[in-house]
Amino acid sequence: MTEALPGKSSLVAAIASWLGKFAPSCILAGLLGIHLGAIPPLGGFIFYQFGLLIALLALVLGLVGVFLTRGGGDPKGQQGAWLGAASGTLIITLTVIGAGPGIGSPPINDITTDLDDPPAFAPASEVPDYAGRDMGYPAEFVGVVRASYPELGPIRGSMSGEEAYTRALGVAEDLGWEVVHRDPEHGTFDARDTSLFFRFVDDVTVRVRGEGGEAVIDLRSKSRDGRGDLGANAARIEKFKEAFAAAG
């Protein structure tokens, strides 16, 4: 058996060990910065992405270090190499598990149940957060949504528009959405939903219409940050639909 080179193996193992400690620290710093209000959600997410890259390097160098320290001649180095490999594996595994449901989702961030007549958000004069942002529905998303979410459609129920509106409001609040605008006269309300870890804010508008003795409820969910949403907006709409049906 060829003996490992002590100097080389120790250096690689030391780097892997350092990266294995730095990666979670970077991720934790980003999350703490977001929750303490020191950095915006997108900035914290960049910290996370950097930490994920470091974790990948820790995994690769850790495995190389484990190979170089084989034979038991450098137990301290081997321990550091295993630390780097284990840290990288854990972070990457947790990321894949967390993002797994959204992997393969189209790179869009605005989903609606009515592509022919998407519900409109309230004017910026009513919801200041909309100021300076284009709240119109992107025409290029229409075909993508039809192809990727063919089952996504409005909620229909045998009830009055007033009853449907009241129930929809209750469901939104039960789901933890913050209702920011109400217009019962036109059967609409706007809300926002904030993600747990990165505190990303998604805007939601709900429209209730009465048609021929039944109520038709349409939703639109739009992310404020990023081009893609890993399927979060479509999942939010489906969760609302399930909760609405269960509330009946």
N, C-alpha and C positions, 0 to 999 in steps of 0.2 A: 504494500500500500504506500502510495506517495504521501509524504508528510506535508502538512500545510505550512505555508510560510508565515511564521509568527507575526512579523511586522505587517504584512498585507492583510492577514486575517483579522488582526486586532483593529486596524484602521477601518476596514469595512464594517466590522461588528460594532465599533464605536459610533460610526455614522448612522448605522441602522438603529441603534439604541437611542441616539439623540433625536432622530427623525420620529421614532415611535413615541417619544415623549412630547415632541413639539406639535405633532399633528392634532392630538386631542386638545392641547392647550390653545391652539389657533382656533379650532372650532368652538371651544368654550368661550373664548374671548369674543367671538362674533355674536354668539347667542346672548351672552351677558350684556354686550354693548347695545343690542337691540332692545332687550327687556328693561334696561336702565335708561333708555332714551338717548344714549350717547351717539349712536349711529343709526341710520335708516335701515329698514329691512333689507333693501337690496345690497347695501354695504356689508351687512352681516352675512348675507348669503355669499358674497364674494370671499369673505373670510372662510366660510365653510368650504367653498370650492377649492381654495388654496390649501386648506387643511386636508381635503380629500386627495389632492395631488401629492402632498407630502406623505400621506398614508400609503399611497401606491408606491412611492419611492422606498418607504420604510419596509414594505412587504418584499419588494424585489431585492433590495440590498440585504434585508434580513435573511432571505432564503440563500442568497449568495454567501453571506457570513456563516450561516449554519453549515454550508458545504465546506467552506474554507477551514472552519474550526473542527471539522470531524476528526476523530481519533483521540479526543480528550486532552490534547496538548495545551489547549487554551480555554479552560472552563469559564473564566470570566468573560472572555470574548464571545464564547458560544451562548452564554446567558444573555448578553446584550443583543446578539443577533436574533435569538428567539423572541426577545422583548419587542424588537422592531417588527418582526414578522407577525407576531400575535396582535400587536396594536393595529398594524395596517389591515390585517385580515378582519378584525372586529369592526373597524370603521367602515370598510368597504362593504362588508356583509350587512351592517345596519342600514347603510345607504341604499343598497339594492332592495332590501326588504321594505324600506319606507317608500321608495320610488317605484317599486315593482308594479303596483296596479296601474300606474300612469305611463309605464314604458311602452313606447309604440304609439302613444297618442299624437295626433297631428299638432304641429307647432302653431297653434292659434290660442287666443286668450279671451274670446268673446263668443258665448254660446247662447242660443235662443231656441225656444220651442216654436216660434213663428218666423220662418225665414222670409216669407212674402211680405209680412208687415211686423217687423220686430218691435217689441215694446220700447217706447222712448223713455229715457231718463228725464227726471225733472230738470228744469232750467237751473243754471248756476246761481241765479238770483235766489232760488229756494234752497239749494244745497251748495254752499261755497266750495266744497271739496272738488266740485266739477269744473270750477273756473280754470281756464287755460288748457283744458283737456278736450280732445275730440271724443264726444260721447255718441257719435253716430255709429251705425253698424257698418263694419267694413264689407263692401260688396264682394271682395275676394274670398271672404270666409264662407259665403253661402254654399258654394259647391262642395267645399271641404266638409262642412257640417252635414250636408245631405249624404255624403258618401261615408263619413266616419261614424255618424250617430243617426242612422236611419230610423231607429225606434223612438227617437226623442220627439215628443209631440205635446200638445196642450193637455191640460186636465179638463175633463168634461164631467159634469154632474147634474143630476136632476134636483136643482135647488135654485132659489132666487139669487140674483147677483149680489144682493145685500148680505145674504147668508154666506155665500161663497167668499165675499170680501172679508167678513168678520172672521171666518174660519182661517183664511189664508194669513191674515194678520197674526192670529193666535199661533199658527204653526211656525211662522217666521220667528216669533219671539221665543217659542219653546225650543227652537233650534239654536238659539243664542245669537240670532242676528240683531243688529242694532238698527231699528227703524229710524230713518233720518227725514222722511217726508211722507205725508199722507194726503191723498186727494180722493176721499170717498165719493165725491160727486162724479168723478171720471173713472172710479174703480181702480185706482192705481196707488201704489206706495213703493218707496225706495228704501233699501236697507244696505247695510254693509256687514260682511262677515270677515273676521280676522283669524288667520291661521295661528295655531298654538305655538309653534316653535319659532318661526321666522317673522311672525306678526305681519305677514303679507295681508293687505286689505283687498278684498274683491267687492265690487259694487253689484247689487242685485236690484232689478226692478220687476214688479209683479203687476200684471194687468188683468182685471176681471171684467168680463163682458157677459151680458145676458143675450142668449140667442135661442129663439123659439122654445121657450120654456125650460131651457137648461143654461147652466153657467159654464163659461169657457175661461179657463185661467191659463195665461201665458206667462212665462218667465224669461228673463234674460240675465245672465251672470257674466261679469266682465272683470278681468284682473287689472289692477293698476300697474303692476310691474311685470316686465318680461314679455317676450313674444309668445312663448309657450306656457301651458299651465299644467302639464302632466295629467290632463283629464280632470282636473279639480272642479272646473265650472260645470261640466256635464254631470259629474258625480253629485255636486251640490243640488242641481235641479232634480235629479232622480231621487235624492234623499228627501227633498221637499215633497215630491209627488207621493212617495211612500208614506210620509208623515201625514199628508193631507188626507189620503185614503184611510189611514188608521184612525183619524180624528172624526170620521163620519159616524 
